[in-house]
Amino acid sequence: MWVPRWVLWLVGLGLVGGAYALYAVHRENRLLETEVKKLEHLLAERPVELATFMASYERFLTKLHAAGQAQNWALAAFYYEELEETAEQLEKLNLTDDGVPVSQMMRPNLLQPLEAVEKAIQAQEPRAFQEGLRVLVSHCNSCHAAAGKPYIQFTLPEKDAPPRQRFTP
Ligand code: HEC
């Protein structure tokens, strides 16, 4: 069968192009593999410290409370978001602590109770805000108990006083 020369050229070019594309994909894969290895190494060297997350929850909770007390709703919304973001980060990490699935426990114990707080901020409702925080703090406490650390407890007095860790046994 006679095939025009330009068809042969075209097929040849197609083959070369395809081979190059394969090579490029392969090279890209190798690069990605090295990147993943680097990240894994970083994680192994610097394991996520749960207490560091908790320390920021405590700080954000205290500031969120103070902003709400002052009815500075824009500031309260800011701290609400910080708290939500850090909770979502911990949730995504898929972390267990001494066999306790802490990441899985974040949604029911923090992200869900936070929703009422968000609504209160949007509605600029001091009473609902206080109630939302009270429920939230009780969830912090029950998660600590469920995680085998019942001695980490917070109180939120009825009056304007800020949430506090309880140090008495
Ligand atoms: C998913 C369950 C869970 C939730 C929800 C949770 N915690 Fe914790 N928290 C823990 C665990 C587990 C530890 C122990 C960490 C460790 O062993 O290093 C801890 C430790 C702490 C500590 C001790 C570390 C320190 O800096 O003194 C504080 C404070 C704390 N949490 C505050 C809070 C506050 C405030 C909230 C709510 C806004 C909260 N936690 C919500 C599980 C939780």
py3Dmol code that shows the C-alpha trace and the ligand (Angstrom):
import py3Dmol

protein = """\
ATOM      1  CA  MET A   1       0.000   0.000   0.000  1.00  0.00           C
ATOM      2  CA  TRP A   2       1.335   3.397  -0.920  1.00  0.00           C
ATOM      3  CA  VAL A   3       1.317   5.946   1.885  1.00  0.00           C
ATOM      4  CA  PRO A   4       2.105   9.583   1.169  1.00  0.00           C
ATOM      5  CA  ARG A   5       5.330  10.727   2.743  1.00  0.00           C
ATOM      6  CA  TRP A   6       3.660  13.456   4.842  1.00  0.00           C
ATOM      7  CA  VAL A   7       1.543  10.819   6.582  1.00  0.00           C
ATOM      8  CA  LEU A   8       4.687   8.968   7.578  1.00  0.00           C
ATOM      9  CA  TRP A   9       6.132  12.203   8.933  1.00  0.00           C
ATOM     10  CA  LEU A  10       2.992  12.851  10.886  1.00  0.00           C
ATOM     11  CA  VAL A  11       3.004   9.389  12.456  1.00  0.00           C
ATOM     12  CA  GLY A  12       6.684   9.776  13.275  1.00  0.00           C
ATOM     13  CA  LEU A  13       6.124  13.149  14.911  1.00  0.00           C
ATOM     14  CA  GLY A  14       3.198  11.724  16.885  1.00  0.00           C
ATOM     15  CA  LEU A  15       5.382   8.931  18.226  1.00  0.00           C
ATOM     16  CA  VAL A  16       8.153  11.294  19.263  1.00  0.00           C
ATOM     17  CA  GLY A  17       5.655  13.663  20.898  1.00  0.00           C
ATOM     18  CA  GLY A  18       3.987  10.818  22.794  1.00  0.00           C
ATOM     19  CA  ALA A  19       7.308   9.507  24.039  1.00  0.00           C
ATOM     20  CA  TYR A  20       8.279  12.953  25.232  1.00  0.00           C
ATOM     21  CA  ALA A  21       4.962  13.408  27.046  1.00  0.00           C
ATOM     22  CA  LEU A  22       5.479  10.079  28.813  1.00  0.00           C
ATOM     23  CA  TYR A  23       8.960  11.122  29.804  1.00  0.00           C
ATOM     24  CA  ALA A  24       7.684  14.456  31.154  1.00  0.00           C
ATOM     25  CA  VAL A  25       5.003  12.743  33.251  1.00  0.00           C
ATOM     26  CA  HIS A  26       7.576  10.314  34.591  1.00  0.00           C
ATOM     27  CA  ARG A  27       9.916  13.156  35.548  1.00  0.00           C
ATOM     28  CA  GLU A  28       7.057  15.031  37.236  1.00  0.00           C
ATOM     29  CA  ASN A  29       6.240  11.903  39.269  1.00  0.00           C
ATOM     30  CA  ARG A  30       9.821  11.594  40.416  1.00  0.00           C
ATOM     31  CA  LEU A  31       9.818  15.228  41.534  1.00  0.00           C
ATOM     32  CA  LEU A  32       6.575  14.732  43.461  1.00  0.00           C
ATOM     33  CA  GLU A  33       7.950  11.607  45.115  1.00  0.00           C
ATOM     34  CA  THR A  34      10.966  13.535  46.385  1.00  0.00           C
ATOM     35  CA  GLU A  35       8.674  16.288  47.692  1.00  0.00           C
ATOM     36  CA  VAL A  36       6.507  13.777  49.588  1.00  0.00           C
ATOM     37  CA  LYS A  37       9.613  12.163  51.094  1.00  0.00           C
ATOM     38  CA  LYS A  38      10.814  15.565  52.282  1.00  0.00           C
ATOM     39  CA  LEU A  39       7.449  16.333  53.905  1.00  0.00           C
ATOM     40  CA  GLU A  40       7.286  12.923  55.579  1.00  0.00           C
ATOM     41  CA  HIS A  41      10.723  13.543  56.969  1.00  0.00           C
ATOM     42  CA  LEU A  42       9.642  16.931  58.346  1.00  0.00           C
ATOM     43  CA  LEU A  43       6.598  15.392  60.038  1.00  0.00           C
ATOM     44  CA  ALA A  44       8.649  12.598  61.583  1.00  0.00           C
ATOM     45  CA  GLU A  45      11.107  15.108  62.948  1.00  0.00           C
ATOM     46  CA  ARG A  46       8.483  17.418  64.340  1.00  0.00           C
ATOM     47  CA  PRO A  47       5.517  15.392  65.566  1.00  0.00           C
ATOM     48  CA  VAL A  48       2.376  17.423  66.134  1.00  0.00           C
ATOM     49  CA  GLU A  49       2.156  18.379  69.764  1.00  0.00           C
ATOM     50  CA  LEU A  50      -1.465  18.222  70.843  1.00  0.00           C
ATOM     51  CA  ALA A  51      -0.885  20.438  73.865  1.00  0.00           C
ATOM     52  CA  THR A  52       0.277  23.229  71.533  1.00  0.00           C
ATOM     53  CA  PHE A  53      -3.117  23.143  69.813  1.00  0.00           C
ATOM     54  CA  MET A  54      -4.863  23.111  73.182  1.00  0.00           C
ATOM     55  CA  ALA A  55      -2.883  26.089  74.421  1.00  0.00           C
ATOM     56  CA  SER A  56      -4.157  28.098  71.464  1.00  0.00           C
ATOM     57  CA  TYR A  57      -7.752  26.896  72.080  1.00  0.00           C
ATOM     58  CA  GLU A  58      -7.494  28.186  75.616  1.00  0.00           C
ATOM     59  CA  ARG A  59      -6.129  31.523  74.441  1.00  0.00           C
ATOM     60  CA  PHE A  60      -8.732  31.958  71.690  1.00  0.00           C
ATOM     61  CA  LEU A  61     -11.541  30.916  74.041  1.00  0.00           C
ATOM     62  CA  THR A  62     -10.501  33.522  76.617  1.00  0.00           C
ATOM     63  CA  LYS A  63     -10.275  36.280  74.019  1.00  0.00           C
ATOM     64  CA  LEU A  64     -13.502  35.211  72.339  1.00  0.00           C
ATOM     65  CA  HIS A  65     -15.240  35.455  75.701  1.00  0.00           C
ATOM     66  CA  ALA A  66     -13.751  38.888  76.453  1.00  0.00           C
ATOM     67  CA  ALA A  67     -14.745  40.251  73.029  1.00  0.00           C
ATOM     68  CA  GLY A  68     -18.304  38.959  73.444  1.00  0.00           C
ATOM     69  CA  GLN A  69     -18.562  40.426  76.936  1.00  0.00           C
ATOM     70  CA  ALA A  70     -17.550  43.797  75.507  1.00  0.00           C
ATOM     71  CA  GLN A  71     -20.107  43.255  72.724  1.00  0.00           C
ATOM     72  CA  ASN A  72     -17.359  43.831  70.188  1.00  0.00           C
ATOM     73  CA  TRP A  73     -18.932  41.441  67.696  1.00  0.00           C
ATOM     74  CA  ALA A  74     -16.382  42.020  64.927  1.00  0.00           C
ATOM     75  CA  LEU A  75     -13.571  41.004  67.288  1.00  0.00           C
ATOM     76  CA  ALA A  76     -15.614  38.088  68.635  1.00  0.00           C
ATOM     77  CA  ALA A  77     -16.126  36.901  65.033  1.00  0.00           C
ATOM     78  CA  PHE A  78     -12.377  37.082  64.510  1.00  0.00           C
ATOM     79  CA  TYR A  79     -11.602  34.861  67.515  1.00  0.00           C
ATOM     80  CA  TYR A  80     -14.445  32.535  66.645  1.00  0.00           C
ATOM     81  CA  GLU A  81     -12.830  31.996  63.250  1.00  0.00           C
ATOM     82  CA  GLU A  82      -9.393  31.413  64.726  1.00  0.00           C
ATOM     83  CA  LEU A  83     -10.835  28.792  67.031  1.00  0.00           C
ATOM     84  CA  GLU A  84     -12.741  27.147  64.192  1.00  0.00           C
ATOM     85  CA  GLU A  85      -9.719  27.107  61.868  1.00  0.00           C
ATOM     86  CA  THR A  86      -7.394  25.524  64.414  1.00  0.00           C
ATOM     87  CA  ALA A  87     -10.068  22.955  65.261  1.00  0.00           C
ATOM     88  CA  GLU A  88     -10.418  22.087  61.571  1.00  0.00           C
ATOM     89  CA  GLN A  89      -6.659  21.756  61.235  1.00  0.00           C
ATOM     90  CA  LEU A  90      -6.531  19.291  64.106  1.00  0.00           C
ATOM     91  CA  GLU A  91      -9.483  17.402  62.647  1.00  0.00           C
ATOM     92  CA  LYS A  92      -7.683  17.030  59.290  1.00  0.00           C
ATOM     93  CA  LEU A  93      -4.498  15.714  60.899  1.00  0.00           C
ATOM     94  CA  ASN A  94      -6.176  12.408  61.760  1.00  0.00           C
ATOM     95  CA  LEU A  95      -4.356  12.294  65.055  1.00  0.00           C
ATOM     96  CA  THR A  96      -4.634   9.783  67.862  1.00  0.00           C
ATOM     97  CA  ASP A  97      -3.237  10.425  71.310  1.00  0.00           C
ATOM     98  CA  ASP A  98      -2.514   7.358  73.449  1.00  0.00           C
ATOM     99  CA  GLY A  99      -5.064   5.465  71.356  1.00  0.00           C
ATOM    100  CA  VAL A 100      -7.680   8.238  71.672  1.00  0.00           C
ATOM    101  CA  PRO A 101      -8.910   9.398  68.226  1.00  0.00           C
ATOM    102  CA  VAL A 102      -8.660  13.102  69.067  1.00  0.00           C
ATOM    103  CA  SER A 103      -9.066  14.332  65.489  1.00  0.00           C
ATOM    104  CA  GLN A 104     -12.330  12.428  65.078  1.00  0.00           C
ATOM    105  CA  MET A 105     -13.544  13.842  68.381  1.00  0.00           C
ATOM    106  CA  MET A 106     -13.101  17.451  67.276  1.00  0.00           C
ATOM    107  CA  ARG A 107     -16.344  17.806  65.337  1.00  0.00           C
ATOM    108  CA  PRO A 108     -18.832  16.708  68.008  1.00  0.00           C
ATOM    109  CA  ASN A 109     -16.851  18.300  70.836  1.00  0.00           C
ATOM    110  CA  LEU A 110     -15.749  21.573  69.374  1.00  0.00           C
ATOM    111  CA  LEU A 111     -16.870  22.363  65.848  1.00  0.00           C
ATOM    112  CA  GLN A 112     -20.530  21.558  66.474  1.00  0.00           C
ATOM    113  CA  PRO A 113     -20.912  23.449  69.767  1.00  0.00           C
ATOM    114  CA  LEU A 114     -19.130  26.381  68.091  1.00  0.00           C
ATOM    115  CA  GLU A 115     -22.003  26.750  65.615  1.00  0.00           C
ATOM    116  CA  ALA A 116     -24.314  28.172  68.296  1.00  0.00           C
ATOM    117  CA  VAL A 117     -21.603  30.650  69.253  1.00  0.00           C
ATOM    118  CA  GLU A 118     -21.328  31.776  65.635  1.00  0.00           C
ATOM    119  CA  LYS A 119     -25.084  32.310  65.394  1.00  0.00           C
ATOM    120  CA  ALA A 120     -25.062  34.378  68.592  1.00  0.00           C
ATOM    121  CA  ILE A 121     -22.257  36.551  67.221  1.00  0.00           C
ATOM    122  CA  GLN A 122     -24.117  37.105  63.948  1.00  0.00           C
ATOM    123  CA  ALA A 123     -27.309  37.953  65.842  1.00  0.00           C
ATOM    124  CA  GLN A 124     -25.321  40.096  68.322  1.00  0.00           C
ATOM    125  CA  GLU A 125     -27.066  38.360  71.198  1.00  0.00           C
ATOM    126  CA  PRO A 126     -25.124  38.553  74.516  1.00  0.00           C
ATOM    127  CA  ARG A 127     -27.287  35.952  76.285  1.00  0.00           C
ATOM    128  CA  ALA A 128     -27.119  33.404  73.496  1.00  0.00           C
ATOM    129  CA  PHE A 129     -23.397  34.085  73.280  1.00  0.00           C
ATOM    130  CA  GLN A 130     -22.865  33.354  76.977  1.00  0.00           C
ATOM    131  CA  GLU A 131     -25.003  30.214  76.737  1.00  0.00           C
ATOM    132  CA  GLY A 132     -23.104  29.067  73.621  1.00  0.00           C
ATOM    133  CA  LEU A 133     -19.786  29.478  75.415  1.00  0.00           C
ATOM    134  CA  ARG A 134     -21.085  27.620  78.473  1.00  0.00           C
ATOM    135  CA  VAL A 135     -22.043  24.637  76.295  1.00  0.00           C
ATOM    136  CA  LEU A 136     -18.719  24.855  74.456  1.00  0.00           C
ATOM    137  CA  VAL A 137     -16.723  24.806  77.714  1.00  0.00           C
ATOM    138  CA  SER A 138     -18.664  21.784  78.933  1.00  0.00           C
ATOM    139  CA  HIS A 139     -17.683  20.041  75.687  1.00  0.00           C
ATOM    140  CA  CYS A 140     -14.001  20.913  76.220  1.00  0.00           C
ATOM    141  CA  ASN A 141     -14.330  19.281  79.641  1.00  0.00           C
ATOM    142  CA  SER A 142     -16.136  16.168  78.476  1.00  0.00           C
ATOM    143  CA  CYS A 143     -13.603  15.641  75.688  1.00  0.00           C
ATOM    144  CA  HIS A 144     -10.806  15.827  78.257  1.00  0.00           C
ATOM    145  CA  ALA A 145     -12.630  13.271  80.376  1.00  0.00           C
ATOM    146  CA  ALA A 146     -13.228  11.009  77.352  1.00  0.00           C
ATOM    147  CA  ALA A 147      -9.542  11.315  76.448  1.00  0.00           C
ATOM    148  CA  GLY A 148      -8.566  10.043  79.892  1.00  0.00           C
ATOM    149  CA  LYS A 149      -7.639  13.505  81.201  1.00  0.00           C
ATOM    150  CA  PRO A 150     -10.584  14.415  83.467  1.00  0.00           C
ATOM    151  CA  TYR A 151      -8.296  16.667  85.528  1.00  0.00           C
ATOM    152  CA  ILE A 152      -8.123  19.239  82.681  1.00  0.00           C
ATOM    153  CA  GLN A 153     -11.266  21.212  83.456  1.00  0.00           C
ATOM    154  CA  PHE A 154     -12.488  24.694  82.663  1.00  0.00           C
ATOM    155  CA  THR A 155     -15.110  26.736  84.429  1.00  0.00           C
ATOM    156  CA  LEU A 156     -17.184  29.596  83.092  1.00  0.00           C
ATOM    157  CA  PRO A 157     -18.772  31.497  85.957  1.00  0.00           C
ATOM    158  CA  GLU A 158     -22.214  33.001  85.433  1.00  0.00           C
ATOM    159  CA  LYS A 159     -20.949  36.558  85.881  1.00  0.00           C
ATOM    160  CA  ASP A 160     -18.587  38.438  83.561  1.00  0.00           C
ATOM    161  CA  ALA A 161     -15.550  36.465  84.751  1.00  0.00           C
ATOM    162  CA  PRO A 162     -13.496  34.813  82.012  1.00  0.00           C
ATOM    163  CA  PRO A 163     -13.283  31.051  81.425  1.00  0.00           C
ATOM    164  CA  ARG A 164     -10.616  29.602  83.696  1.00  0.00           C
ATOM    165  CA  GLN A 165      -8.814  26.373  84.122  1.00  0.00           C
ATOM    166  CA  ARG A 166      -9.607  24.756  87.460  1.00  0.00           C
ATOM    167  CA  PHE A 167      -6.478  23.926  89.401  1.00  0.00           C
ATOM    168  CA  THR A 168      -8.008  22.679  92.636  1.00  0.00           C
ATOM    169  CA  PRO A 169      -8.245  18.870  92.713  1.00  0.00           C
TER     170      PRO A 169
END
"""
ligand_1 = """\
43
HEC
C -10.926 16.183 70.942
C -11.050 16.323 72.361
C -10.669 17.656 72.952
C -11.337 18.833 72.825
C -12.610 19.117 72.053
C -10.615 19.792 73.621
N -9.511 19.209 74.176
Fe -8.140 20.132 75.330
N -7.064 18.427 75.428
C -7.395 17.223 74.841
C -6.351 16.252 75.104
C -6.322 14.803 74.635
C -5.381 16.914 75.893
C -4.058 16.347 76.422
C -2.937 16.723 75.466
C -1.647 16.048 75.785
O -1.660 14.952 76.344
O -0.597 16.620 75.410
C -5.872 18.275 76.087
C -5.196 19.242 76.807
C -5.652 20.520 77.046
C -4.957 21.493 77.829
C -3.641 21.282 78.576
C -2.505 21.899 77.828
C -2.195 23.287 78.320
O -1.805 24.102 77.464
O -2.332 23.567 79.519
C -5.716 22.640 77.802
C -5.429 23.966 78.491
C -6.876 22.359 76.982
N -6.804 21.051 76.533
C -7.861 23.295 76.697
C -8.973 23.017 75.906
C -10.044 23.953 75.664
C -10.124 25.340 76.242
C -10.927 23.334 74.856
C -12.239 23.833 74.321
C -12.245 25.116 73.660
C -10.397 22.009 74.580
N -9.221 21.858 75.239
C -11.028 21.100 73.765
C -8.533 16.964 74.116
C -9.503 17.901 73.780
"""
view = py3Dmol.view(width=600, height=400)
view.addModel(protein, "pdb")
view.setStyle({"model": 0}, {"cartoon": {"style": "trace"}})
view.addModel(ligand_1, "xyz")
view.setStyle({"model": 1}, {"stick": {}})
view.zoomTo()
view.show()
